[in-house]
Amino acid sequence: MQTSQENQIVEGVIWKQLLIFFFPILIGSFFQQLYNTVDTVIVGQYVGKQALAGVGSTGTVINLWLGFFIGLAGGASVIISQYYGANDADGLSKAVHTSVALALAGGAVLTAVGLSTAKVSLEILDVAEEVMDEAMTYITVFYTGMIATVIYNVGTGILRAIGDSRRPLYILIACCGVNIVLDLLFVVAFHWDVFGVALATVIAQIVSAALIMLRLIRVQAAYRVRLRLVRFHGPTLKKVIRLGLPTGMQSVLYSISNLVIQAAVNSFGTDAMASWAAVSRIDGFVWMIMGAFGISVTTFVGQNFGAGRYDRVLRGTRVCLAMTVGTISTLSVLEILFAGPILRIFTGDETVVTMGAAFVRVWAPAYTAYVFIEIFSGAVRGVGEAIQPMVITIFGVCVLRLIWIWGVLPFHRSPAMVAASYPVTWGITAVVFIVYYLRKNWLKRHIPPQRELPASS
């Protein structure tokens, strides 16, 4: 069985293939933001600020667990893209069925662990007693649908790994529509409050998981899912864990470092918290674009590496880097120029706007530095190198960020110094990644002995 009739990712014009893959991911990210924003608006407008605070307080805990597993499953996406690029139907099938088995087992584990640790996790985060009931209601209902959430994310990873970024977008749009309708029905019409919002989210996730699995079951290709073949294939599972575990751990440590930074911001009072929250919403737009380019280059590199097109691995990375630098640099300038007007969309408090604009002036000029981290780490993971980018990122971003907050901030206490932890650590880590990438050992180590890196590269 052939994996594809004609794989344009390994044959077509590089910049076109990157953009064809990039835009559906970017649009999907916007709908994901809309999905989350609608929940927030409906809870805040129709239930009240206590419910809003309760639901909001669960995000860090949920993202910590879910982020780890999505990072782990990301190892499967790299392997799938390599097998697909190499036209290895048997290896591709085993990787897909191992990924689905991992989703089922992982979702079950996350449900059990989440439900058993929900109360303790919220207490560790010092969730206020007056919103604890709402937080527990939301997180408990959410965890019951964790298997569907994990299946959706793994299924999306499978489709993107073979170069299909459009169908995950269509499914996300449908899921978003279901969530909005059910939010309005359960909260506005039935007055189920926080329970209604949580239930709407779970049902929407079940719908998305069903749609993604239906696509994988019905497709006539080597990556088709046959339920009777869903099981762990030992050698494939080892590869998935080897590639995915570092990314999962990196996600956890990112979350922990961000918790420390958020605590530092909170120490400066309400104005700092409000301005940080507003700027983070603006900041999220930049990260959506950067993240979409990062996923694009990982899939592009994975498939071309699997096909033995090492010249395209390097050229594709350069092209993606150039496009991302140009896009993010432009956005950085616009964000600095229009920081005030944009921030006033979120608040009319001039103190908050002024402080937020100061944060923007610290962050925005350094966005381009992070582009090198995002694109080079994505390319390196695409060939199967996972440990080195994890180590560089953890020490260059997470550890240095903690050192800054605990070692530098106490001597120069100000909100701007908290914000400075980002550009300082981005810049240092970017320099390390540039040196690491240009040496090309990450590619040479994975090329078969009988093959050589093209001299022109």
N, C-alpha and C positions, 0 to 999 in steps of 0.2 A: 504493500500500500504506500502510495506517495503522500508526503506530508503537504505538498502544495503543487499546483500546476506551474505557477511562475511567481517566484518570491521577489517582489520589487525591492524589498529592503536590502537584499544582497546584490541587486542588479541595477536598480533605478538611480536617478539623479539624487545625490545625497541630501541636499538641502530640501528638496521637495518631499522626500520620504520622511525626513524628520518633522517637517511641518504638517504633513498628512496625519502623522501619529500624534503630534503635539496638540493640535487644536481641539480634538474631541476630549482629550484629558483635561485641558484647560477649562473648556465649557462644563465638563463634569464637575470640576472643582467649584465652579460658580454655583452649580445646582446643589452641591453638597453644603456650601455656605448658606444658600437659600433655605435648604432643608432645616439646618440648625437655627437659622434666624427666625423662621416662622414659629418654631416651637417656643423660642424665647419671647417673641412678640405676643403670642396667644396667651402664654402663661402670665406674662406681665400685665396685659390689658384686661384679661377676663377672670383671672384668679387672684392676683395681687402680688405685692413685692415679697411677701413671706414665702409664697410658693416659688417665685422666681429665684429667690436666694437659695431655697432648698434644692431645686433642680440644678441650678448653677454650681452648687457646691460638690456635685457628684462627678463633674466632668474630669477632674484630675485623676481620680481613682480609676474610673472606667478607661480613660486613655492610657493609663499606666499598664493595665493588664492587656488591653486590646492591642496597644502599640507593640508590646513585646511579641505577641503571636503573629501580628501582621509582618513584623520584621523577620520572624522565623520562616513564615511562609514565603517571604520574598526570595529565599534561597531556591525554592522550587521554581519560581518564575525565571530565574537565571538559567537553571538547568533546562527548563522547557524551551526557552528561546534558543539555547545552543543546539539541542537535539533537532528542533524545527529547522534551524539554519543548515544543519548537517544532513537533513532529509533522512534522519534515523527514526523510522516509524516505530520500531520496537521500543527503543529508549524513550521516545516521546510518550508513548502509551503508558509505560511504567511510571514515568514522572507525573503524568496527569492523574493516574489512579492513586498513586501515593499521596499526591497533594489533596485529593478529595478525602482520603482516609485520614490524613492529618487534620483536615478541617473538622471532620466529625468528632475525632478523638479530642482535638484541642478545644472545640466548642463545649464539649461535655465537661472537660476539666475546668475550663474557665467559669462555666456555670456553677459547678460545685464549689470551687474556691471562692468565687465572687460572693455567692450567697452566704457562705460560712464566715467570711471576713468582712462583710459589708458594714456592720455596726462598728467594729473595731477600727476599720479604715477611716470612717467618718469621724470617729472620736480622735484619732491621731491627727487628723487635719483640723481639729478644734472647731468643728461645725457647731454653730450656736444651738443651744437647746431648743430655742423657740422655732427653729426650722428643721430640727432633726426628724420629726415625723414625716414631713414632706420629702426630705432627702431619702429616708429609708424606703418610702413607698416607691419613689421613682427608681432607685437603684435596684430594688428587689424585682420589680416588674421587668426592668431592662435586662437583668441577668438571665431571666427565664428565656429570653429570646436570643441569647448569645450564640447558640449554634447557627442560627440563621444568619446572624451578622458575620460570623467567621466564614461560612460557606459563600456568602456574597463576595467578601473580600478576596478569598482564594480563587473563586471562579473568575472574578474580574482580572486577577493576576494571570490566570491561565490564558484568557483571551488576549490580554495585552502582550503577553510573551510571544504569541504567534503573530502579532502585528495587527490585531483587531481591537482598536480603541473606540470604535463607533458603537458597537452593540452594548458595551458597558455604559456608555453615555445614555442610550435610549432607555435602558433598564433603570438607570438612576433617575431620569426624568419621570418615568412612570411611578417609581417609588416615591419621589418627591410629591407628585400629585396625589397619590393615595394618602400620604402622611398629612397633607394640608386638609383634604376633605375629612379625614377621620378626626383630626384635631378639632376642627370646627364642629363636627357632629358630637363627639364625646364631651368636649369642654363647654361649648356654647349652648348646644341643644340639650345634652343629657346632664350637664353640670357634674361630670365626674372628676373635675379639677386635675390634680397632679396624676392621679391614677389614669385618667383619660388620655393625658398627653403621653404617658409612658406606654400605655396599651397601643395607641396609634403608632408610636415609633416601632414597637415590636411587630405589629401586623405588617407595617410597611417593609420592614426588614425580611419578614417571611415571604412576602410577595416578590421582593427583589431576589432572594435566594432561589425561589421556585423558578423564576424567569431565567436566571443565569444557568441553573442546572438543566432546564428544558432545552436551552440552546446547546449546551454541551452534550446532552443525550441524543439530540436529533441531528446534529451535524454529521455529514458523511465525510470524515477525514480521520487522520491518524490520532488526532487529539480528542476524538469522540469518547465520552464516558459511558462505559457499560457497567451497570450497577453490580453485576456478578463478579467483575474484575477489581472492584474497589478493595484494596488491601495495601499493606505496607510491603514494599519491595526493599529488602535489607540494604543492598548497595546504594540504591537510589535515595533511601531515607538518610543514610549516612552522609551523602553528598548534600542533601537539603539542609541537614543540621549543621554541617561544616560551613556552609555558605550563609545560612539564615540566622544561626545563633548569635554571631557577632553583631549583626544588624539589630536583632531583637534586644540584646544587651545595650547597644548604643542608644536605642529608643528609650529604654528605662532610665539610663543615666542622664539623657537629655531632660527627661521629665523631672528627675530629682534636682538637677541644676536649676531648672526653671522655677521649681518650687522655692528654692533658696532665694533666687532673685526676686520672686514675687513677695516673699516675706520681707526682703529688704525694702522694696517699694512701699509695702504696707506700713512700714515703720515711719514713713514721712507724712502719713495722714491721708485724709479723704481726697484732697485736691490731687495729690500725686497718684493715688490709686485710680481716680477718674480719668486723669490725663493719660496714664499708662494704658488703661483699658481702651480708650479711644484710639490712641496711636497704634495699639496692637491690632485693631480692626483694619486700619489702613495698611499696616505692615503685612497683614495676612494676604492682601492682594498681591504683593510682591512675591511672597513665598509660594503662592499658588502657581505663578508663572514659572518661577525658578524650579519648583518641584516637578512641573509638567515637562520641562526640558530635561530634568534629571532622569525621569522615567523613560523618556524617549531615547536618550543616549544609551541607557542600560540595555534596552531591548535591541536597539540598532547594533550595538557592539556585540551583544550575545549572539544574535543570529549570524552576523558576519564572521565572528570568531568560529562559530560552529561550522560555517561553510568554508573555513580556511582563507577567508578574504582579509588577511591581516593588514593589507594596505588600506582597505576601507575602514577598518577599526580605527586606525590613527587619523585618517582624513575625516571620517565622520565625527570624531571627537573634536577635531579642530574647528570644523564647520559649526557644530553645535555650540562650542565655546564662543565663537565669534557672534553667532546670533543671540546668545543669551547675554553676553556682555553689552551688545548694542541695545537690546531691549531694556535690560535692567538699568543701564546708565541713563537712558532717556527717562525712565520712570523715576529715578532718583532725583533728577533735576526738576521734574514736574512736581514731585512731592515737596521738595524744599521751597519752590516758588509759591505753591498754593496750599501750604500747610494750614494757614489760618482759616481760609474759607472751607476747606475740607473738614477741619476739626469742628467748625461751627455747625456742621450737619448733625454732630453727635451731642453738642452741648452749647448753651448760650452763655455759660459762665466764662468770663474773660480770663480769670486766673487759671482755669483749667486749660483754656486755649493757649495761653502764653506758655505754660509749662509743657504742654504737649508739643508746641512748635519747637521748643528747646530740645525735646527728645528727638524729634525728626531731624534737626540739624546735626545731632550726634550720630544717629543711625544711618540716615540715607546715603551720605557720601561713601559709606563703607560697604554698601550692598554688593558692589561689584567684586569686592574681595571674596565674598562668600560664593560667588559664581564659580570660581576655580575649585572650591571645595565640593560643590554640588556636582559639577560636570565631571571632574577628574575622578571623584569617588564613584560616581555612577558608571563611568567607563571601565574602571578597574574591576568593579564587581561584575560587570558584564562578561569578563573573561574568566571569572571564577575566583578572583582574589578577594578574600573577605576579611582576614585577620588584620592585615596592614592598614587598610583604610579605617577600620574600627579603632585600632590603637591610636592612629594619628588624630582622629576626630575626638575620641574620648579625652586624651591628654591635652590636645590643642584647644578644644572648645570647652568641654565639661569641666575638667580639672582646673585649668587656668582660670575659668570663670569663677569657680569656688574660691580659688586663691585670691582673686581680685576682691570678691565680696568680703571674705574673712580677713584678708591681710592688708588690703589697700584702703577700702572704704572706711574702716574705723578712724583713719587718720585724716580723711578728707570727706567728711559726711555731707553728701548732697544728692538729690535725685539724678543730677547730670552724671555724677560719678558712677552711680548704679548703671545708667544707660551706657556709659563708656566701656563696661565689661564686654559688650558685644563687639564693637569695632576692633578693640585691642585683640581679643581672642580670634576673631575672624582673620585679621591681618597676619598674625603669627602662623595660624594653621594653613592659610592659603600659601604662604611661602614654602612651608614644608611639603605641601601637596604638589606644588609646581616642581620642586627639586625631585621628589619621588617619581612623579609622572615622567619627566624628561629623561630619567635614567633608563626607562623602559624595561627594567627587570621584572616588573609586574606582568608584562606580556611575554618576555622571553622564557620565563619559568613555565608557562603553560603551553607553549608551542611544542608539538611532538618533535622528537629528536631528528626525524628525517626531513622536517620542514625548517625553513629559515625565515627570519624577518627580512622583508624586502629592503635592499640596500638604499633605495630612494626614500624610505620612511625615516 
